[in-house]
């Protein structure tokens, strides 16, 4: 009985250690947001629009801003904003409450796509500030 008790305790300790290691591991891609710091420009309906990503992980468009984190799924690498960022009916960018949509990062990691629920999505590309 003592042996089975010791085995049970050992199993619990191993599970707790593995659990602690898994949850202490940081984001697989923490450098993605810092690699995206800078200015981004898009042309939509003949107008140039500019977005900025800051060192603190904030996405800014005009007087609107939201925090972003990197997100990786089976399709691609993306930026996940805390607010819903979409292309509005007039072609501008709108930050809304609701379920956030992923901003898919381009294959060359020099831009991202802001989705639209009505119009075409808008691609922002890195530019000088």
SENU-558099 format. One record per residue: residue in three letters; x, y, z of N, C-alpha, C, O, CB in turn. Coordinates in Angstrom, 3 decimals. Glycine has a CB too. Example, Ala and Ser with C-alpha at 12.3 -4.5 7.8 and 13.67 -1.06 7.14 Angstrom:
2
+------+----------+----------+----------+----------+----------+----------+----------+----------+----------+----------+----------+----------+----------+----------+----------+
: rest :      npx :      npy :      npz :     capx :     capy :     capz :      cpx :      cpy :      cpz :      opx :      opy :      opz :     cbpx :     cbpy :     cbpz :
+------+----------+----------+----------+----------+----------+----------+----------+----------+----------+----------+----------+----------+----------+----------+----------+
:  ALA :   13.190 :   -5.690 :    7.800 :   12.300 :   -4.500 :    7.800 :   13.200 :   -3.300 :    7.800 :   14.236 :   -3.319 :    8.465 :   11.308 :   -4.473 :    9.046 :
:  SER :   12.850 :   -2.250 :    7.080 :   13.670 :   -1.060 :    7.140 :   12.900 :    0.030 :    7.870 :   13.409 :    1.138 :    8.039 :   14.084 :   -0.598 :    5.725 :
+------+----------+----------+----------+----------+----------+----------+----------+----------+----------+----------+----------+----------+----------+----------+----------+
// end
This chain:
129
+------+----------+----------+----------+----------+----------+----------+----------+----------+----------+----------+----------+----------+----------+----------+----------+
: rest :      npx :      npy :      npz :     capx :     capy :     capz :      cpx :      cpy :      cpz :      opx :      opy :      opz :     cbpx :     cbpy :     cbpz :
+------+----------+----------+----------+----------+----------+----------+----------+----------+----------+----------+----------+----------+----------+----------+----------+
:  UNK :    0.818 :   -1.179 :    0.000 :    0.000 :    0.000 :    0.000 :    0.869 :    1.253 :    0.000 :    0.512 :    2.262 :   -0.609 :   -0.934 :   -0.008 :    1.194 :
:  UNK :    1.985 :    1.189 :    0.668 :    2.881 :    2.334 :    0.690 :    3.439 :    2.615 :   -0.697 :    3.603 :    3.777 :   -1.068 :    4.016 :    2.103 :    1.678 :
:  UNK :    3.732 :    1.583 :   -1.463 :    4.295 :    1.745 :   -2.804 :    3.286 :    2.398 :   -3.741 :    3.650 :    3.283 :   -4.516 :    4.739 :    0.387 :   -3.369 :
:  UNK :    2.039 :    1.983 :   -3.685 :    1.030 :    2.584 :   -4.568 :    0.774 :    4.044 :   -4.185 :    0.503 :    4.874 :   -5.053 :   -0.290 :    1.780 :   -4.507 :
:  UNK :    0.858 :    4.354 :   -2.910 :    0.704 :    5.734 :   -2.461 :    1.837 :    6.608 :   -2.973 :    1.610 :    7.742 :   -3.394 :    0.644 :    5.795 :   -0.941 :
:  UNK :    3.055 :    6.085 :   -2.937 :    4.211 :    6.821 :   -3.446 :    4.128 :    7.010 :   -4.956 :    4.480 :    8.074 :   -5.467 :    5.504 :    6.096 :   -3.080 :
:  UNK :    3.672 :    6.000 :   -5.665 :    3.503 :    6.107 :   -7.119 :    2.449 :    7.160 :   -7.445 :    2.635 :    7.959 :   -8.363 :    3.105 :    4.738 :   -7.729 :
:  UNK :    1.367 :    7.167 :   -6.716 :    0.314 :    8.159 :   -6.926 :    0.816 :    9.576 :   -6.699 :    0.509 :   10.484 :   -7.471 :   -0.860 :    7.879 :   -6.009 :
:  UNK :    1.588 :    9.759 :   -5.637 :    2.156 :   11.082 :   -5.352 :    3.140 :   11.484 :   -6.445 :    3.160 :   12.642 :   -6.863 :    2.856 :   11.091 :   -3.973 :
:  UNK :    3.950 :   10.548 :   -6.909 :    4.922 :   10.841 :   -7.973 :    4.207 :   11.246 :   -9.256 :    4.645 :   12.172 :   -9.939 :    5.827 :    9.618 :   -8.236 :
:  UNK :    3.124 :   10.573 :   -9.589 :    2.360 :   10.906 :  -10.799 :    1.772 :   12.312 :  -10.683 :    1.819 :   13.081 :  -11.644 :    1.231 :    9.868 :  -11.036 :
:  UNK :    1.233 :   12.647 :   -9.546 :    0.659 :   13.976 :   -9.333 :    1.747 :   15.041 :   -9.472 :    1.527 :   16.073 :  -10.106 :   -0.017 :   14.067 :   -7.937 :
:  UNK :    2.914 :   14.797 :   -8.887 :    4.012 :   15.764 :   -8.972 :    4.454 :   15.949 :  -10.422 :    4.687 :   17.078 :  -10.854 :    5.204 :   15.307 :   -8.107 :
:  UNK :    4.573 :   14.855 :  -11.180 :    4.974 :   14.946 :  -12.590 :    3.944 :   15.736 :  -13.390 :    4.314 :   16.577 :  -14.209 :    5.153 :   13.537 :  -13.199 :
:  UNK :    2.674 :   15.483 :  -13.168 :    1.620 :   16.200 :  -13.884 :    1.667 :   17.690 :  -13.544 :    1.525 :   18.524 :  -14.438 :    0.231 :   15.613 :  -13.539 :
:  UNK :    1.861 :   18.035 :  -12.297 :    1.924 :   19.436 :  -11.891 :    3.134 :   20.117 :  -12.516 :    3.029 :   21.254 :  -12.975 :    1.978 :   19.555 :  -10.359 :
:  UNK :    4.282 :   19.443 :  -12.544 :    5.483 :   20.022 :  -13.148 :    5.273 :   20.251 :  -14.642 :    5.621 :   21.315 :  -15.154 :    6.701 :   19.107 :  -12.916 :
:  UNK :    4.716 :   19.283 :  -15.343 :    4.465 :   19.429 :  -16.787 :    3.470 :   20.572 :  -17.029 :    3.666 :   21.388 :  -17.930 :    3.920 :   18.091 :  -17.395 :
:  UNK :    2.425 :   20.627 :  -16.240 :    1.435 :   21.688 :  -16.368 :    2.085 :   23.058 :  -16.162 :    1.809 :   23.994 :  -16.912 :    0.290 :   21.480 :  -15.359 :
:  UNK :    2.950 :   23.177 :  -15.146 :    3.625 :   24.449 :  -14.873 :    4.535 :   24.842 :  -16.027 :    4.587 :   26.015 :  -16.396 :    4.435 :   24.359 :  -13.575 :
:  UNK :    5.244 :   23.893 :  -16.595 :    6.131 :   24.187 :  -17.728 :    5.328 :   24.658 :  -18.931 :    5.714 :   25.623 :  -19.591 :    6.965 :   22.948 :  -18.102 :
:  UNK :    4.230 :   23.998 :  -19.223 :    3.404 :   24.372 :  -20.375 :    2.845 :   25.783 :  -20.236 :    2.838 :   26.544 :  -21.204 :    2.260 :   23.379 :  -20.546 :
:  UNK :    2.386 :   26.133 :  -19.060 :    1.757 :   27.438 :  -18.880 :    2.743 :   28.551 :  -18.586 :    2.365 :   29.723 :  -18.610 :    0.760 :   27.366 :  -17.779 :
:  UNK :    3.989 :   28.222 :  -18.309 :    5.012 :   29.246 :  -18.134 :    5.665 :   29.584 :  -19.462 :    6.309 :   30.626 :  -19.585 :    6.068 :   28.786 :  -17.130 :
:  UNK :    5.510 :   28.727 :  -20.454 :    6.104 :   28.975 :  -21.758 :    5.412 :   30.165 :  -22.387 :    4.183 :   30.218 :  -22.447 :    6.003 :   27.729 :  -22.670 :
:  UNK :    6.198 :   31.118 :  -22.857 :    5.619 :   32.321 :  -23.451 :    5.144 :   32.037 :  -24.876 :    5.344 :   30.949 :  -25.416 :    6.645 :   33.474 :  -23.448 :
:  UNK :    4.515 :   33.039 :  -25.455 :    4.030 :   32.979 :  -26.826 :    5.136 :   32.473 :  -27.752 :    6.289 :   32.889 :  -27.637 :    3.529 :   34.363 :  -27.286 :
:  UNK :    4.779 :   31.574 :  -28.670 :    5.764 :   31.036 :  -29.601 :    6.372 :   32.121 :  -30.470 :    7.516 :   31.990 :  -30.904 :    5.133 :   29.975 :  -30.474 :
:  UNK :    5.644 :   33.173 :  -30.728 :    6.069 :   34.203 :  -31.660 :    5.981 :   35.593 :  -31.054 :    5.345 :   36.466 :  -31.646 :    5.241 :   34.138 :  -32.914 :
:  UNK :    6.593 :   35.838 :  -29.896 :    6.441 :   37.170 :  -29.300 :    7.104 :   38.256 :  -30.122 :    6.745 :   39.427 :  -29.997 :    7.012 :   37.181 :  -27.907 :
:  UNK :    8.064 :   37.896 :  -30.960 :    8.770 :   38.890 :  -31.768 :    7.929 :   39.418 :  -32.923 :    8.294 :   40.424 :  -33.532 :   10.046 :   38.298 :  -32.307 :
:  UNK :    6.838 :   38.783 :  -33.234 :    6.031 :   39.206 :  -34.382 :    5.506 :   40.618 :  -34.191 :    5.642 :   41.440 :  -35.097 :    4.864 :   38.242 :  -34.602 :
:  UNK :    4.915 :   40.928 :  -33.053 :    4.368 :   42.268 :  -32.857 :    5.495 :   43.295 :  -32.892 :    5.346 :   44.348 :  -33.512 :    3.593 :   42.357 :  -31.520 :
:  UNK :    6.620 :   43.007 :  -32.237 :    7.726 :   43.970 :  -32.254 :    8.303 :   44.115 :  -33.656 :    8.802 :   45.186 :  -34.003 :    8.827 :   43.542 :  -31.275 :
:  UNK :    8.250 :   43.075 :  -34.462 :    8.723 :   43.169 :  -35.845 :    7.781 :   44.018 :  -36.698 :    8.174 :   44.484 :  -37.768 :    8.864 :   41.768 :  -36.456 :
:  UNK :    6.563 :   44.223 :  -36.248 :    5.579 :   44.997 :  -37.008 :    5.491 :   46.454 :  -36.583 :    4.651 :   47.193 :  -37.096 :    4.230 :   44.365 :  -36.873 :
:  UNK :    6.336 :   46.880 :  -35.660 :    6.325 :   48.275 :  -35.221 :    6.651 :   49.170 :  -36.411 :    7.619 :   48.933 :  -37.132 :    7.339 :   48.507 :  -34.058 :
:  UNK :    5.835 :   50.197 :  -36.606 :    6.057 :   51.139 :  -37.698 :    4.752 :   51.612 :  -38.312 :    3.675 :   51.456 :  -37.737 :    6.925 :   50.509 :  -38.763 :
:  UNK :    4.880 :   52.196 :  -39.504 :    3.727 :   52.760 :  -40.207 :    3.325 :   51.874 :  -41.377 :    4.166 :   51.232 :  -42.007 :    4.037 :   54.181 :  -40.701 :
:  UNK :    2.041 :   51.850 :  -41.653 :    1.484 :   51.059 :  -42.743 :    0.528 :   51.927 :  -43.540 :   -0.214 :   52.732 :  -42.977 :    0.765 :   49.792 :  -42.208 :
:  UNK :    0.552 :   51.758 :  -44.850 :   -0.292 :   52.576 :  -45.715 :   -1.067 :   51.666 :  -46.667 :   -0.578 :   50.628 :  -47.113 :    0.560 :   53.609 :  -46.509 :
:  UNK :   -2.287 :   52.096 :  -46.955 :   -3.144 :   51.393 :  -47.905 :   -3.838 :   52.414 :  -48.778 :   -4.074 :   53.551 :  -48.371 :   -4.179 :   50.493 :  -47.178 :
:  UNK :   -4.159 :   51.989 :  -49.984 :   -4.969 :   52.830 :  -50.853 :   -6.304 :   52.140 :  -51.039 :   -6.375 :   51.028 :  -51.562 :   -4.267 :   53.093 :  -52.228 :
:  UNK :   -7.354 :   52.802 :  -50.611 :   -8.693 :   52.252 :  -50.742 :   -9.593 :   53.325 :  -51.338 :   -9.702 :   54.425 :  -50.795 :   -9.240 :   51.756 :  -49.368 :
:  UNK :  -10.223 :   53.012 :  -52.429 :  -11.142 :   53.915 :  -53.120 :  -10.476 :   55.265 :  -53.396 :  -11.100 :   56.314 :  -53.240 :  -12.423 :   54.115 :  -52.289 :
:  UNK :   -9.205 :   55.232 :  -53.807 :   -8.492 :   56.440 :  -54.186 :   -7.927 :   57.247 :  -53.034 :   -7.264 :   58.260 :  -53.259 :   -9.381 :   57.293 :  -54.962 :
:  UNK :   -8.175 :   56.819 :  -51.803 :   -7.669 :   57.540 :  -50.631 :   -6.578 :   56.726 :  -49.945 :   -6.673 :   55.505 :  -49.827 :   -8.815 :   57.846 :  -49.639 :
:  UNK :   -5.527 :   57.438 :  -49.490 :   -4.490 :   56.772 :  -48.719 :   -4.876 :   56.774 :  -47.250 :   -5.320 :   57.784 :  -46.705 :   -3.122 :   57.455 :  -48.925 :
:  UNK :   -4.698 :   55.629 :  -46.628 :   -4.987 :   55.485 :  -45.203 :   -3.723 :   55.006 :  -44.517 :   -2.960 :   54.230 :  -45.093 :   -6.176 :   54.496 :  -44.953 :
:  UNK :   -3.489 :   55.459 :  -43.287 :   -2.285 :   55.084 :  -42.559 :   -2.642 :   54.498 :  -41.204 :   -3.510 :   55.013 :  -40.499 :   -1.359 :   56.289 :  -42.389 :
:  UNK :   -1.965 :   53.420 :  -40.852 :   -2.074 :   52.799 :  -39.536 :   -0.687 :   52.747 :  -38.938 :    0.310 :   52.737 :  -39.661 :   -2.709 :   51.373 :  -39.618 :
:  UNK :   -0.620 :   52.713 :  -37.618 :    0.657 :   52.632 :  -36.912 :    0.594 :   51.511 :  -35.889 :   -0.423 :   51.323 :  -35.220 :    1.004 :   53.979 :  -36.228 :
:  UNK :    1.697 :   50.762 :  -35.772 :    1.851 :   49.753 :  -34.731 :    2.968 :   50.243 :  -33.817 :    4.064 :   50.551 :  -34.286 :    2.167 :   48.320 :  -35.334 :
:  UNK :    2.695 :   50.316 :  -32.511 :    3.679 :   50.828 :  -31.554 :    4.408 :   49.687 :  -30.847 :    4.005 :   48.526 :  -30.927 :    2.997 :   51.734 :  -30.522 :
:  UNK :    5.490 :   50.045 :  -30.152 :    6.262 :   49.069 :  -29.373 :    5.427 :   48.390 :  -28.298 :    5.690 :   47.243 :  -27.937 :    7.455 :   49.744 :  -28.731 :
:  UNK :    4.433 :   49.086 :  -27.791 :    3.606 :   48.527 :  -26.721 :    2.498 :   47.618 :  -27.249 :    1.681 :   47.127 :  -26.470 :    2.998 :   49.647 :  -25.906 :
:  UNK :    2.460 :   47.387 :  -28.569 :    1.450 :   46.505 :  -29.147 :    0.115 :   47.183 :  -29.360 :   -0.936 :   46.566 :  -29.183 :    1.261 :   45.314 :  -28.275 :
:  UNK :    0.152 :   48.460 :  -29.742 :   -1.076 :   49.207 :  -30.009 :   -1.181 :   49.485 :  -31.501 :   -0.216 :   49.931 :  -32.121 :   -1.109 :   50.533 :  -29.202 :
:  UNK :   -2.336 :   49.225 :  -32.074 :   -2.647 :   49.526 :  -33.472 :   -3.454 :   50.811 :  -33.477 :   -4.488 :   50.897 :  -32.816 :   -3.431 :   48.347 :  -34.172 :
:  UNK :   -2.989 :   51.818 :  -34.223 :   -3.645 :   53.123 :  -34.246 :   -4.052 :   53.488 :  -35.659 :   -3.288 :   53.304 :  -36.606 :   -2.728 :   54.203 :  -33.665 :
:  UNK :   -5.266 :   54.007 :  -35.791 :   -5.788 :   54.532 :  -37.061 :   -6.537 :   55.809 :  -36.713 :   -7.583 :   55.759 :  -36.066 :   -6.731 :   53.480 :  -37.810 :
:  UNK :   -6.014 :   56.945 :  -37.136 :   -6.626 :   58.226 :  -36.768 :   -6.630 :   58.380 :  -35.265 :   -5.582 :   58.300 :  -34.625 :   -8.061 :   58.334 :  -37.320 :
:  UNK :   -7.819 :   58.604 :  -34.688 :   -7.915 :   58.745 :  -33.229 :   -8.402 :   57.455 :  -32.563 :   -8.751 :   57.462 :  -31.382 :   -8.856 :   59.899 :  -32.872 :
:  UNK :   -8.428 :   56.358 :  -33.310 :   -8.855 :   55.067 :  -32.784 :   -7.623 :   54.214 :  -32.504 :   -6.640 :   54.278 :  -33.242 :   -9.814 :   54.349 :  -33.775 :
:  UNK :   -7.674 :   53.411 :  -31.435 :   -6.583 :   52.471 :  -31.204 :   -7.081 :   51.245 :  -30.462 :   -8.112 :   51.276 :  -29.792 :   -5.452 :   53.139 :  -30.422 :
:  UNK :   -6.328 :   50.172 :  -30.597 :   -6.627 :   48.909 :  -29.937 :   -5.328 :   48.157 :  -29.719 :   -4.361 :   48.349 :  -30.457 :   -7.628 :   48.061 :  -30.767 :
:  UNK :   -5.305 :   47.317 :  -28.725 :   -4.115 :   46.505 :  -28.498 :   -4.156 :   45.289 :  -29.430 :   -5.228 :   44.821 :  -29.813 :   -4.018 :   46.060 :  -27.002 :
:  UNK :   -2.965 :   44.789 :  -29.786 :   -2.867 :   43.621 :  -30.658 :   -1.865 :   42.628 :  -30.076 :   -0.933 :   43.001 :  -29.364 :   -2.452 :   44.036 :  -32.092 :
:  UNK :   -2.083 :   41.360 :  -30.398 :   -1.150 :   40.290 :  -30.064 :   -0.988 :   39.423 :  -31.303 :   -1.822 :   39.454 :  -32.208 :   -1.648 :   39.446 :  -28.834 :
:  UNK :    0.086 :   38.655 :  -31.335 :    0.261 :   37.745 :  -32.463 :   -0.603 :   36.504 :  -32.246 :   -0.900 :   36.125 :  -31.114 :    1.757 :   37.353 :  -32.636 :
:  UNK :   -0.994 :   35.889 :  -33.342 :   -1.857 :   34.709 :  -33.297 :   -1.457 :   33.802 :  -34.444 :   -1.323 :   34.255 :  -35.581 :   -3.376 :   35.097 :  -33.384 :
:  UNK :   -1.266 :   32.529 :  -34.154 :   -0.891 :   31.573 :  -35.199 :   -1.910 :   30.450 :  -35.227 :   -2.199 :   29.831 :  -34.202 :    0.542 :   31.010 :  -34.964 :
:  UNK :   -2.454 :   30.192 :  -36.411 :   -3.361 :   29.071 :  -36.579 :   -2.872 :   28.217 :  -37.746 :   -1.762 :   28.420 :  -38.238 :   -4.821 :   29.561 :  -36.814 :
:  UNK :   -3.683 :   27.274 :  -38.187 :   -3.258 :   26.379 :  -39.267 :   -3.112 :   27.086 :  -40.608 :   -2.373 :   26.623 :  -41.476 :   -4.238 :   25.248 :  -39.407 :
:  UNK :   -3.815 :   28.207 :  -40.782 :   -3.760 :   28.923 :  -42.057 :   -2.554 :   29.833 :  -42.169 :   -1.842 :   29.811 :  -43.173 :   -5.009 :   29.729 :  -42.248 :
:  UNK :   -2.324 :   30.630 :  -41.144 :   -1.264 :   31.637 :  -41.259 :   -0.975 :   32.281 :  -39.915 :   -1.530 :   31.914 :  -38.879 :   -1.649 :   32.710 :  -42.280 :
:  UNK :   -0.093 :   33.247 :  -39.978 :    0.237 :   34.073 :  -38.835 :   -0.598 :   35.346 :  -38.946 :   -0.753 :   35.896 :  -40.036 :    1.776 :   34.389 :  -38.772 :
:  UNK :   -1.132 :   35.810 :  -37.826 :   -2.031 :   36.964 :  -37.853 :   -1.786 :   37.867 :  -36.657 :   -1.087 :   37.510 :  -35.708 :   -3.492 :   36.509 :  -37.877 :
:  UNK :   -2.380 :   39.038 :  -36.733 :   -2.458 :   39.941 :  -35.596 :   -3.897 :   39.867 :  -35.097 :   -4.839 :   39.926 :  -35.887 :   -2.037 :   41.424 :  -35.981 :
:  UNK :   -4.059 :   39.739 :  -33.790 :   -5.389 :   39.659 :  -33.200 :   -5.623 :   40.908 :  -32.355 :   -5.028 :   41.054 :  -31.287 :   -5.549 :   38.364 :  -32.343 :
:  UNK :   -6.484 :   41.810 :  -32.824 :   -6.784 :   43.022 :  -32.053 :   -7.779 :   42.732 :  -30.941 :   -8.524 :   41.755 :  -31.006 :   -7.331 :   44.119 :  -32.970 :
:  UNK :   -7.789 :   43.587 :  -29.917 :   -8.762 :   43.417 :  -28.838 :  -10.145 :   43.935 :  -29.255 :  -11.158 :   43.511 :  -28.699 :   -8.283 :   44.146 :  -27.570 :
:  UNK :  -10.188 :   44.848 :  -30.230 :  -11.452 :   45.320 :  -30.799 :  -11.621 :   44.762 :  -32.201 :  -10.659 :   44.286 :  -32.803 :  -11.507 :   46.867 :  -30.821 :
:  UNK :  -12.821 :   44.817 :  -32.715 :  -13.095 :   44.388 :  -34.084 :  -12.655 :   45.506 :  -35.025 :  -13.189 :   46.614 :  -34.966 :  -14.616 :   44.041 :  -34.285 :
:  UNK :  -11.690 :   45.223 :  -35.887 :  -11.160 :   46.201 :  -36.842 :  -11.614 :   45.755 :  -38.231 :  -11.229 :   44.686 :  -38.705 :   -9.573 :   46.316 :  -36.755 :
:  UNK :  -12.442 :   46.590 :  -38.886 :  -12.973 :   46.228 :  -40.206 :  -12.973 :   47.443 :  -41.129 :  -12.810 :   48.586 :  -40.703 :  -14.404 :   45.652 :  -40.081 :
:  UNK :  -13.164 :   47.142 :  -42.409 :  -13.348 :   48.195 :  -43.408 :  -14.823 :   48.583 :  -43.365 :  -15.699 :   47.727 :  -43.499 :  -12.907 :   47.720 :  -44.862 :
:  UNK :  -15.094 :   49.865 :  -43.179 :  -16.477 :   50.335 :  -43.091 :  -17.087 :   50.486 :  -44.483 :  -16.406 :   50.285 :  -45.489 :  -16.545 :   51.673 :  -42.333 :
:  UNK :  -18.351 :   50.835 :  -44.536 :  -19.062 :   51.005 :  -45.810 :  -18.427 :   52.055 :  -46.697 :  -18.432 :   51.916 :  -47.920 :  -20.501 :   51.371 :  -45.555 :
:  UNK :  -17.874 :   53.118 :  -46.094 :  -17.265 :   54.184 :  -46.896 :  -15.801 :   53.900 :  -47.253 :  -15.138 :   54.740 :  -47.863 :  -17.356 :   55.499 :  -46.149 :
:  UNK :  -15.299 :   52.725 :  -46.876 :  -13.922 :   52.346 :  -47.221 :  -12.906 :   52.709 :  -46.172 :  -11.737 :   52.347 :  -46.302 :  -13.530 :   52.980 :  -48.500 :
:  UNK :  -13.318 :   53.422 :  -45.122 :  -12.414 :   53.747 :  -44.020 :  -12.279 :   52.561 :  -43.080 :  -12.927 :   51.533 :  -43.271 :  -12.913 :   54.982 :  -43.252 :
:  UNK :  -11.450 :   52.703 :  -42.081 :  -11.263 :   51.646 :  -41.101 :  -12.039 :   52.011 :  -39.850 :  -12.005 :   53.152 :  -39.391 :   -9.757 :   51.428 :  -40.782 :
:  UNK :  -12.732 :   51.032 :  -39.309 :  -13.568 :   51.271 :  -38.146 :  -13.198 :   50.276 :  -37.041 :  -13.045 :   49.083 :  -37.304 :  -15.071 :   51.156 :  -38.516 :
:  UNK :  -13.055 :   50.765 :  -35.814 :  -12.803 :   49.926 :  -34.651 :  -14.131 :   49.807 :  -33.905 :  -14.750 :   50.816 :  -33.567 :  -11.658 :   50.524 :  -33.727 :
:  UNK :  -14.562 :   48.579 :  -33.651 :  -15.865 :   48.349 :  -33.042 :  -15.756 :   47.340 :  -31.903 :  -14.786 :   46.588 :  -31.817 :  -16.870 :   47.860 :  -34.091 :
:  UNK :  -16.754 :   47.334 :  -31.039 :  -16.835 :   46.261 :  -30.058 :  -17.399 :   45.045 :  -30.780 :  -18.009 :   45.168 :  -31.841 :  -17.723 :   46.664 :  -28.816 :
:  UNK :  -17.196 :   43.912 :  -30.214 :  -17.675 :   42.684 :  -30.846 :  -16.530 :   41.705 :  -31.004 :  -15.417 :   41.951 :  -30.539 :  -18.318 :   42.981 :  -32.212 :
:  UNK :  -16.807 :   40.615 :  -31.649 :  -15.796 :   39.588 :  -31.837 :  -14.723 :   40.075 :  -32.794 :  -15.020 :   40.376 :  -33.950 :  -16.429 :   38.295 :  -32.354 :
:  UNK :  -13.471 :   40.159 :  -32.331 :  -12.388 :   40.635 :  -33.206 :  -12.143 :   39.667 :  -34.362 :  -12.305 :   38.455 :  -34.223 :  -11.092 :   40.824 :  -32.400 :
:  UNK :  -11.753 :   40.223 :  -35.491 :  -11.380 :   39.429 :  -36.656 :   -9.862 :   39.476 :  -36.792 :   -9.227 :   40.472 :  -36.447 :  -12.084 :   39.954 :  -37.957 :
:  UNK :   -9.296 :   38.392 :  -37.295 :   -7.849 :   38.334 :  -37.472 :   -7.401 :   39.245 :  -38.605 :   -8.063 :   39.341 :  -39.638 :   -7.403 :   36.900 :  -37.744 :
:  UNK :   -6.276 :   39.910 :  -38.400 :   -5.628 :   40.701 :  -39.445 :   -4.516 :   39.817 :  -39.988 :   -3.449 :   39.712 :  -39.382 :   -5.073 :   42.101 :  -38.899 :
:  UNK :   -4.763 :   39.180 :  -41.131 :   -3.820 :   38.210 :  -41.684 :   -2.543 :   38.902 :  -42.147 :   -2.589 :   39.887 :  -42.883 :   -4.459 :   37.442 :  -42.850 :
:  UNK :   -1.397 :   38.370 :  -41.703 :   -0.093 :   38.911 :  -42.077 :    0.290 :   38.377 :  -43.444 :    0.109 :   37.193 :  -43.726 :    0.988 :   38.550 :  -41.023 :
:  UNK :    0.826 :   39.262 :  -44.308 :    1.274 :   38.862 :  -45.637 :    2.421 :   37.858 :  -45.532 :    3.133 :   37.818 :  -44.529 :    1.711 :   40.093 :  -46.454 :
:  UNK :    2.587 :   37.060 :  -46.565 :    3.630 :   36.037 :  -46.587 :    5.025 :   36.633 :  -46.386 :    5.883 :   35.998 :  -45.773 :    3.581 :   35.273 :  -47.902 :
:  UNK :    5.260 :   37.848 :  -46.898 :    6.583 :   38.476 :  -46.747 :    6.712 :   39.255 :  -45.431 :    7.742 :   39.881 :  -45.181 :    6.852 :   39.414 :  -47.926 :
:  UNK :    5.686 :   39.220 :  -44.604 :    5.658 :   39.892 :  -43.295 :    5.892 :   41.397 :  -43.390 :    6.452 :   41.999 :  -42.474 :    6.700 :   39.282 :  -42.384 :
:  UNK :    5.468 :   41.999 :  -44.487 :    5.612 :   43.443 :  -44.675 :    4.261 :   44.148 :  -44.700 :    4.168 :   45.310 :  -45.096 :    6.368 :   43.732 :  -45.964 :
:  UNK :    3.228 :   43.451 :  -44.282 :    1.908 :   44.052 :  -44.268 :    0.869 :   43.093 :  -43.714 :    1.180 :   41.965 :  -43.331 :    1.519 :   44.494 :  -45.661 :
:  UNK :   -0.370 :   43.563 :  -43.680 :   -1.474 :   42.759 :  -43.185 :   -2.764 :   43.205 :  -43.869 :   -2.822 :   44.273 :  -44.479 :   -1.597 :   42.874 :  -41.642 :
:  UNK :   -3.787 :   42.373 :  -43.758 :   -5.065 :   42.638 :  -44.413 :   -6.133 :   42.908 :  -43.360 :   -6.303 :   42.132 :  -42.419 :   -5.479 :   41.451 :  -45.319 :
:  UNK :   -6.856 :   44.025 :  -43.532 :   -7.994 :   44.342 :  -42.680 :   -9.242 :   43.833 :  -43.402 :   -9.516 :   44.255 :  -44.526 :   -8.086 :   45.896 :  -42.372 :
:  UNK :   -9.997 :   42.935 :  -42.777 :  -11.168 :   42.353 :  -43.449 :  -12.355 :   43.307 :  -43.511 :  -12.414 :   44.314 :  -42.804 :  -11.585 :   41.083 :  -42.743 :
:  UNK :  -13.284 :   42.960 :  -44.368 :  -14.520 :   43.724 :  -44.511 :  -15.692 :   42.766 :  -44.472 :  -15.599 :   41.632 :  -44.944 :  -14.527 :   44.551 :  -45.824 :
:  UNK :  -16.777 :   43.220 :  -43.917 :  -17.995 :   42.418 :  -43.925 :  -18.893 :   42.794 :  -45.097 :  -19.860 :   42.091 :  -45.389 :  -18.750 :   42.587 :  -42.609 :
:  UNK :  -18.576 :   43.910 :  -45.774 :  -19.405 :   44.401 :  -46.874 :  -18.579 :   44.589 :  -48.143 :  -18.902 :   44.027 :  -49.189 :  -20.081 :   45.722 :  -46.486 :
:  UNK :  -17.513 :   45.379 :  -48.046 :  -16.665 :   45.714 :  -49.198 :  -15.497 :   44.742 :  -49.306 :  -15.459 :   43.701 :  -48.651 :  -16.142 :   47.160 :  -49.085 :
:  UNK :  -14.542 :   45.122 :  -50.160 :  -13.322 :   44.344 :  -50.267 :  -12.430 :   44.628 :  -49.073 :  -12.471 :   45.714 :  -48.494 :  -12.588 :   44.653 :  -51.580 :
:  UNK :  -11.623 :   43.641 :  -48.713 :  -10.639 :   43.826 :  -47.648 :   -9.585 :   44.823 :  -48.115 :   -9.424 :   45.042 :  -49.315 :   -9.980 :   42.470 :  -47.249 :
:  UNK :   -8.864 :   45.431 :  -47.164 :   -7.842 :   46.417 :  -47.503 :   -6.492 :   45.916 :  -47.004 :   -6.357 :   45.509 :  -45.850 :   -8.180 :   47.812 :  -46.892 :
:  UNK :   -5.497 :   45.952 :  -47.885 :   -4.142 :   45.510 :  -47.560 :   -3.290 :   46.703 :  -47.178 :   -3.136 :   47.638 :  -47.963 :   -3.509 :   44.756 :  -48.743 :
:  UNK :   -2.735 :   46.675 :  -45.973 :   -1.810 :   47.700 :  -45.499 :   -0.399 :   47.172 :  -45.649 :   -0.110 :   46.035 :  -45.274 :   -2.104 :   48.097 :  -44.020 :
:  UNK :    0.493 :   48.008 :  -46.206 :    1.885 :   47.641 :  -46.427 :    2.795 :   48.598 :  -45.669 :    2.500 :   49.787 :  -45.541 :    2.222 :   47.647 :  -47.933 :
:  UNK :    3.898 :   48.067 :  -45.173 :    4.850 :   48.852 :  -44.390 :    5.405 :   49.983 :  -45.229 :    5.706 :   49.807 :  -46.410 :    5.991 :   47.968 :  -43.866 :
:  UNK :    5.538 :   51.159 :  -44.603 :    6.053 :   52.348 :  -45.264 :    6.844 :   53.154 :  -44.234 :    6.804 :   52.855 :  -43.041 :    4.894 :   53.201 :  -45.890 :
:  UNK :    7.544 :   54.151 :  -44.689 :    8.258 :   55.016 :  -43.731 :    7.250 :   55.930 :  -43.041 :    6.219 :   56.289 :  -43.610 :    9.370 :   55.864 :  -44.449 :
:  UNK :    7.565 :   56.290 :  -41.824 :    6.640 :   57.129 :  -41.036 :    6.789 :   58.605 :  -41.380 :    6.090 :   59.445 :  -40.813 :    6.881 :   56.925 :  -39.535 :
+------+----------+----------+----------+----------+----------+----------+----------+----------+----------+----------+----------+----------+----------+----------+----------+
// end
